[in-house]
Amino acid sequence: MNSETVPILGAVIIQSALGLTVFLANPRRKSNQCFLLLSFSAVGWLAALYFGSTTTNLTIVTLCIREASAAGLLILATFNLLRLSIRETSGTWGTILNRSRVWIALTVAMIGFCQTKFFLVGAQLVHRVGTTAPEPVYGSGVYVYALWFAAAIITLVITCSRDLRTASGGVRAELAFILIGAVSVMAFTLLLSFLLEYFFGPSRAIWFAPFRIIIFSLVIAYGIATRKILEVGFFLRRAMAYVLVVVYLLVLYGFVWWLTFNVFAPLLPSKSTSLAHIVAALVVAFAMAPARGLSQRLADRLFVGTRRIDFQATMNQATAILKSVTTLRELLERFAGTIAQAVGTDRVLILLAQKEVYAQHHPPPTRESRIDLSKDHPLLTYLRTSGQPIVLDELDRIRPTPEVHRVIAQMRHLNLAVGMGIFARDQLEGVMLLGPRLSGRIYGSVEQNALQVLCGQLAVAIENAELFTEVQNAKIYNETLLENLTTGVIAAGIDERITVFNSEAGQITELNSRDILDHAIDELPEVLRNTLRDTLRTGESQENNDLVLRFDDRGVIVRASTSIFRGEDRQVLGALMVLTDITALKRLELQIRRSDRLASLGTLSAGMAHEIKNPLVSIKTFAQLLPERYHDSDFRETFSNLIGHEIDRIDSLVNQLLRFARPTKPHLKPMHVHDVLEKSLLLIGHRLYEKDIKLIRSWEANVDTIRADADQLEQVFLNFFINAMDAMKRGGELSVRTQIRTDEEWVAAITHSNGQSQDVLRITIRDTGEGIRGEDIPHVFDPFFSTKDYGTGLGLSVVHGIIQEHGGQIEVESELKKGTAFHILLPLVRFDCEVAAA
């Protein structure tokens, strides 16, 4: 094997490995199968060159030349098949071969033509300086071969260019890489023809000839096999940048080496060459970084017409959007506009996670155009599992799985080109879907990387926008709530400046909220100002204070409550005042009291008339009969007794009325309630026995000391006991129970009336009698109201007055056929020592 055949053998090995690698990268695509055929055709051409250059047997040389010529025709034919397989993505092999039938037929004919002497007569040995090499002896048919070869190349260029104009996405990119490969071969051929022969000579320049097909195959293989394919413009810029930096560094290295060698050759003759290499290497090492930036700028200027994403400008716009706190809808609209402009598409959809689906938020959905994806949708599942963007052009470049098939079908159904996940804290919070680019170009790795960064920025911006939207909604909600409250609300900060003043507060105080907000509380009416200031300074809440606001011609009664509100760190932020206009309520209360007094007066008058009329009728009747029966001694005696009885009855009635109207003031002193109860029960013990009523005592109160009048309490208890016995007829159960109660609603009213105690002694007297009707319970303490067939109806009225004089109250609960319970509530006083001393 001579030195000239070594590059040819290396090219055969590289070409074979390249074809198998591309085929194994994705055996599903027909374009990879065509590329494998192209590689085998190129291997045949390289093998023919190899064997033809390593032998002096003219017969073998002739055979190798014929086979190399046929392999060249096969390369063009398989190149056309490769073009069709890329363009016809959904076509079958039958369709592709049918479209190539003319080309295949002509190729077969030309291969047969290459086997004739009309094309190749034979071969001859030519002696050159230092070597002997075989050369072909062509016949006149070689011009037909050359014409066919040129026509085939021109046809391929035209058809590829036509397909490139009509295609888009990955198909367009792959076709473009085929043309770039062809241009690269032509450039490499020119380089061989001029530069390499000039520097290395013809014998050495032939070493590089086989690598033309390697360069061509590498460019095509990148466009077909790689998943993250670059857009052709970026590929050209990057390739040109590398070429420029290599050329620059080589020129710099040669210049520094020459300069250093010439300077140090006279001084160090033996070491000048090594020193020149060291100095040149150091200079190149330091110049590499700036040379790369310079070469990139030069490449950008050379390919200024190619469309590419301006990453820096887009990031600046995204950062500006991120910094501007705005609503979610406005944020998505601005972000989508930025992305659409950056990548050149008119279709940008943004879906955000909700409870069950990822709902479309941009553009604002309509019934016809709404796109909502369930959380188990293939697109979302793929994004969650892979964490990488979904690019439709790249899905054909990975091994097929059922999941990939579903994703491809969904993206084509929705007319999508890219799906980007919006991740926040490793959770898929949303998805951005992009349509095809208007230019027909692919979403290359540069665009994908930029979009991933933008989606990361978008995730942060969405969180901020959602918080801002939530705050805005809460503000609107609170403002609407405040303005529609039927109570006035005033809030002031610790600096005593008003921060909240709703419309109801303005109506109550006759102030304008616009004139008083952010002003000092001195602008408020005096009573409100003082109450709010006291709460701010002392930190103590005030509840249900009835205040009177004086105006020129009227007064307004308000019920005011104040409280302090604090922040998360328990620091005082300000005070809140709630106002309720109770002027109408007070007027209504007065009217009700007046009506109650009139009703009670009517009841009292009717009762008095009824009770006094009965004895008067008896007296009148006997008085009318007296003249006729005056001499009847029995009549006179009966008349005398009757008059006395009826007068005593009227006197008793008047005394009861006097006690009701002007009850005797109790003589309060310390006493034990249990003792009074026991004495009262002893007095009715005989009647309980006669009526067969069971008595149950339950003294649960461990303290029973109060300030009271024992005689009046005894009257109260006896009245309740007698009423209970009358309600039970014969048989039943009378229960008397004492308890201590605290912190209940009815306790507050009692403790305010007697400030010595916070506890209440509750005495419950319960019977199992007939009970009281629900509509009668509110009237049981009214004078002359009674459910009995006898009696005046003043007993419970007098009892109620006595309990009120003792600072207590009475509660009633009753149910028909089950019984009645009266709860007597009296302030409890704990001073056992004082009671013992008394």
GILINHU-V152934 format. One record per backbone hydrogen bond with DSSP energy under -1.0 kcal/mol. CO is the residue of the C=O (numbers start at 1). NH is the residue of the N-H. If there is no record, write none. Layout:
co=CO nh=NH
co=CO nh=NH
This chain:
co=2 nh=5
co=5 nh=9
co=6 nh=10
co=7 nh=11
co=8 nh=12
co=9 nh=13
co=10 nh=14
co=11 nh=15
co=12 nh=16
co=13 nh=17
co=14 nh=18
co=15 nh=19
co=16 nh=20
co=17 nh=21
co=18 nh=22
co=19 nh=23
co=20 nh=24
co=21 nh=25
co=29 nh=33
co=30 nh=34
co=31 nh=35
co=32 nh=36
co=33 nh=37
co=34 nh=38
co=35 nh=39
co=36 nh=40
co=37 nh=41
co=38 nh=42
co=39 nh=43
co=40 nh=44
co=41 nh=45
co=42 nh=46
co=43 nh=47
co=44 nh=48
co=45 nh=49
co=46 nh=50
co=47 nh=51
co=48 nh=52
co=49 nh=53
co=57 nh=61
co=58 nh=62
co=59 nh=63
co=60 nh=64
co=61 nh=65
co=62 nh=66
co=63 nh=67
co=64 nh=68
co=65 nh=69
co=66 nh=70
co=67 nh=71
co=68 nh=72
co=69 nh=73
co=70 nh=74
co=71 nh=75
co=72 nh=76
co=73 nh=77
co=74 nh=78
co=75 nh=79
co=76 nh=80
co=77 nh=81
co=78 nh=82
co=79 nh=83
co=80 nh=84
co=81 nh=85
co=82 nh=86
co=83 nh=87
co=84 nh=88
co=87 nh=89
co=92 nh=96
co=93 nh=97
co=94 nh=98
co=95 nh=99
co=96 nh=100
co=98 nh=101
co=100 nh=104
co=101 nh=105
co=102 nh=106
co=103 nh=107
co=104 nh=108
co=105 nh=109
co=106 nh=110
co=107 nh=111
co=108 nh=112
co=109 nh=113
co=110 nh=114
co=112 nh=115
co=113 nh=116
co=116 nh=120
co=118 nh=141
co=119 nh=139
co=122 nh=137
co=124 nh=135
co=126 nh=133
co=128 nh=131
co=131 nh=128
co=133 nh=126
co=135 nh=124
co=137 nh=121
co=137 nh=122
co=139 nh=142
co=140 nh=143
co=141 nh=145
co=142 nh=146
co=143 nh=147
co=144 nh=148
co=145 nh=149
co=146 nh=150
co=147 nh=151
co=148 nh=152
co=149 nh=153
co=150 nh=154
co=151 nh=155
co=152 nh=156
co=153 nh=157
co=154 nh=158
co=155 nh=159
co=156 nh=160
co=157 nh=161
co=158 nh=162
co=159 nh=163
co=160 nh=164
co=161 nh=165
co=162 nh=166
co=163 nh=167
co=169 nh=173
co=170 nh=174
co=171 nh=175
co=172 nh=176
co=173 nh=177
co=174 nh=178
co=175 nh=179
co=176 nh=180
co=177 nh=181
co=178 nh=182
co=179 nh=183
co=180 nh=184
co=181 nh=185
co=182 nh=186
co=183 nh=187
co=184 nh=188
co=185 nh=189
co=186 nh=190
co=187 nh=191
co=188 nh=192
co=189 nh=193
co=190 nh=194
co=191 nh=196
co=192 nh=197
co=194 nh=198
co=195 nh=199
co=196 nh=200
co=201 nh=205
co=202 nh=206
co=204 nh=207
co=205 nh=208
co=209 nh=212
co=211 nh=215
co=212 nh=216
co=213 nh=217
co=214 nh=218
co=215 nh=219
co=216 nh=220
co=217 nh=221
co=218 nh=222
co=219 nh=223
co=220 nh=224
co=221 nh=225
co=222 nh=226
co=227 nh=229
co=231 nh=235
co=232 nh=236
co=233 nh=237
co=234 nh=238
co=235 nh=239
co=236 nh=240
co=237 nh=241
co=238 nh=242
co=239 nh=243
co=240 nh=244
co=241 nh=245
co=242 nh=246
co=243 nh=247
co=244 nh=248
co=245 nh=249
co=246 nh=250
co=247 nh=251
co=248 nh=252
co=249 nh=253
co=250 nh=254
co=251 nh=255
co=252 nh=256
co=253 nh=257
co=254 nh=258
co=255 nh=259
co=256 nh=260
co=257 nh=261
co=258 nh=262
co=259 nh=263
co=260 nh=264
co=261 nh=265
co=264 nh=268
co=268 nh=272
co=271 nh=275
co=272 nh=276
co=273 nh=277
co=274 nh=278
co=275 nh=279
co=276 nh=280
co=277 nh=281
co=278 nh=282
co=279 nh=283
co=280 nh=284
co=281 nh=285
co=282 nh=286
co=283 nh=287
co=287 nh=291
co=288 nh=292
co=289 nh=293
co=290 nh=294
co=291 nh=295
co=292 nh=296
co=293 nh=297
co=294 nh=298
co=295 nh=299
co=296 nh=300
co=297 nh=301
co=298 nh=302
co=299 nh=303
co=301 nh=304
co=303 nh=306
co=309 nh=311
co=310 nh=314
co=311 nh=315
co=312 nh=316
co=313 nh=317
co=314 nh=318
co=315 nh=319
co=316 nh=320
co=317 nh=321
co=318 nh=322
co=319 nh=323
co=320 nh=324
co=327 nh=331
co=328 nh=332
co=329 nh=333
co=330 nh=334
co=331 nh=335
co=332 nh=336
co=333 nh=337
co=334 nh=338
co=335 nh=339
co=336 nh=340
co=337 nh=341
co=338 nh=342
co=339 nh=343
co=340 nh=344
co=340 nh=345
co=344 nh=438
co=347 nh=435
co=349 nh=433
co=350 nh=361
co=350 nh=362
co=351 nh=431
co=352 nh=359
co=356 nh=375
co=357 nh=354
co=358 nh=373
co=359 nh=352
co=362 nh=350
co=366 nh=370
co=373 nh=358
co=374 nh=377
co=377 nh=381
co=378 nh=382
co=379 nh=383
co=380 nh=384
co=381 nh=385
co=382 nh=386
co=383 nh=387
co=390 nh=419
co=391 nh=394
co=391 nh=395
co=394 nh=397
co=395 nh=398
co=401 nh=405
co=402 nh=406
co=403 nh=407
co=404 nh=408
co=405 nh=409
co=406 nh=410
co=407 nh=411
co=408 nh=412
co=409 nh=413
co=410 nh=414
co=411 nh=416
co=417 nh=392
co=418 nh=434
co=419 nh=390
co=420 nh=432
co=422 nh=429
co=422 nh=430
co=424 nh=427
co=427 nh=424
co=427 nh=429
co=429 nh=353
co=430 nh=422
co=431 nh=351
co=432 nh=420
co=433 nh=349
co=434 nh=417
co=434 nh=418
co=437 nh=440
co=440 nh=169
co=442 nh=444
co=444 nh=448
co=445 nh=449
co=446 nh=450
co=447 nh=451
co=448 nh=452
co=449 nh=453
co=450 nh=454
co=451 nh=455
co=452 nh=456
co=453 nh=457
co=454 nh=458
co=455 nh=459
co=456 nh=460
co=457 nh=461
co=458 nh=462
co=459 nh=463
co=460 nh=464
co=461 nh=465
co=462 nh=466
co=463 nh=467
co=464 nh=468
co=465 nh=469
co=466 nh=470
co=467 nh=471
co=468 nh=472
co=469 nh=473
co=470 nh=474
co=471 nh=475
co=472 nh=476
co=473 nh=477
co=474 nh=478
co=475 nh=479
co=476 nh=480
co=477 nh=481
co=478 nh=482
co=479 nh=483
co=480 nh=484
co=488 nh=579
co=489 nh=502
co=490 nh=577
co=491 nh=499
co=491 nh=500
co=492 nh=575
co=493 nh=496
co=496 nh=521
co=497 nh=493
co=498 nh=518
co=500 nh=491
co=502 nh=506
co=503 nh=507
co=504 nh=508
co=505 nh=509
co=506 nh=510
co=506 nh=511
co=513 nh=517
co=516 nh=519
co=519 nh=498
co=520 nh=523
co=521 nh=524
co=525 nh=529
co=526 nh=530
co=527 nh=531
co=528 nh=532
co=529 nh=533
co=530 nh=534
co=531 nh=535
co=532 nh=536
co=533 nh=537
co=534 nh=538
co=535 nh=539
co=542 nh=562
co=545 nh=560
co=547 nh=558
co=549 nh=556
co=554 nh=551
co=556 nh=549
co=557 nh=582
co=558 nh=547
co=559 nh=580
co=560 nh=545
co=561 nh=578
co=562 nh=542
co=563 nh=576
co=565 nh=573
co=565 nh=574
co=567 nh=570
co=571 nh=567
co=574 nh=565
co=575 nh=492
co=576 nh=563
co=577 nh=490
co=578 nh=561
co=579 nh=488
co=580 nh=559
co=582 nh=586
co=583 nh=587
co=584 nh=588
co=585 nh=589
co=586 nh=590
co=587 nh=591
co=588 nh=592
co=589 nh=593
co=590 nh=594
co=591 nh=595
co=592 nh=596
co=593 nh=597
co=594 nh=598
co=595 nh=599
co=596 nh=600
co=597 nh=601
co=598 nh=602
co=599 nh=603
co=600 nh=604
co=601 nh=605
co=602 nh=606
co=603 nh=607
co=604 nh=608
co=605 nh=609
co=606 nh=610
co=607 nh=611
co=608 nh=612
co=609 nh=613
co=610 nh=614
co=612 nh=616
co=613 nh=617
co=614 nh=618
co=615 nh=619
co=616 nh=620
co=617 nh=621
co=618 nh=622
co=619 nh=623
co=620 nh=624
co=621 nh=625
co=622 nh=626
co=625 nh=629
co=629 nh=632
co=632 nh=636
co=633 nh=637
co=634 nh=638
co=635 nh=639
co=636 nh=640
co=637 nh=641
co=638 nh=642
co=639 nh=643
co=640 nh=644
co=641 nh=645
co=642 nh=646
co=643 nh=647
co=644 nh=648
co=645 nh=649
co=646 nh=650
co=647 nh=651
co=648 nh=652
co=649 nh=653
co=650 nh=654
co=651 nh=655
co=652 nh=656
co=653 nh=657
co=654 nh=658
co=655 nh=659
co=656 nh=660
co=657 nh=661
co=658 nh=662
co=669 nh=708
co=671 nh=706
co=672 nh=676
co=673 nh=677
co=674 nh=678
co=675 nh=679
co=676 nh=680
co=677 nh=681
co=678 nh=682
co=679 nh=683
co=680 nh=684
co=684 nh=688
co=685 nh=689
co=686 nh=690
co=687 nh=691
co=688 nh=693
co=691 nh=731
co=694 nh=734
co=696 nh=736
co=698 nh=700
co=698 nh=738
co=704 nh=673
co=705 nh=829
co=706 nh=671
co=708 nh=669
co=709 nh=713
co=710 nh=714
co=711 nh=715
co=712 nh=716
co=713 nh=717
co=714 nh=718
co=715 nh=719
co=716 nh=720
co=717 nh=721
co=718 nh=722
co=719 nh=723
co=720 nh=724
co=721 nh=725
co=722 nh=726
co=723 nh=727
co=724 nh=728
co=727 nh=770
co=732 nh=694
co=734 nh=696
co=735 nh=766
co=736 nh=698
co=737 nh=764
co=738 nh=700
co=739 nh=762
co=741 nh=760
co=744 nh=747
co=744 nh=748
co=747 nh=751
co=748 nh=752
co=750 nh=754
co=754 nh=757
co=759 nh=828
co=760 nh=741
co=761 nh=826
co=762 nh=739
co=763 nh=824
co=764 nh=737
co=765 nh=822
co=766 nh=735
co=770 nh=817
co=773 nh=776
co=773 nh=777
co=776 nh=779
co=777 nh=780
co=779 nh=782
co=782 nh=785
co=794 nh=798
co=795 nh=799
co=796 nh=800
co=797 nh=801
co=798 nh=802
co=799 nh=803
co=800 nh=804
co=801 nh=805
co=802 nh=806
co=803 nh=808
co=804 nh=807
co=809 nh=825
co=811 nh=823
co=813 nh=821
co=815 nh=818
co=815 nh=819
co=819 nh=815
co=820 nh=767
co=821 nh=813
co=822 nh=765
co=823 nh=811
co=824 nh=763
co=825 nh=809
co=826 nh=761
co=829 nh=831
co=831 nh=835
co=832 nh=836
co=833 nh=837
co=834 nh=838
